[in-house]
Amino acid sequence: MKIALACDHGALDLKNELIPHLEKLGYEVKDFGTYTLDSCDYPDFVGPAAQAVAAGECDKGIVMCTTGIGVSITA
């Protein structure tokens, strides 16, 4: 199973901790970003991750931000 991951700068540490955990469980992970702690616009990363799930390129998606509200709306 392939999982799309995306986050904003506020959830970068969580995303980076989650990747090896998912891989250890046998999941393939596609990381859509962000990759730095620089302030960013989460739709730039969450939108493509959600589109990959909708298009069938990824089976599931996990999107994260500081509150979880904005990424949920975007996805």
C-alpha angles and dihedrals in degrees: 000000000000119000125198115217127193136162147160125245091274093063100036095109091051092049092049091051092047097053098068090042092055092044090051088055089055101258123138109229127207109195113208095181162199097201103181139049090242113123109266145168108259095209088069089066105024095050095059091044092053091046090053090056093045091050093050094246089119126029098216139003138216117197124183140185136156094283103012091231101098095046091048091054092047094048 
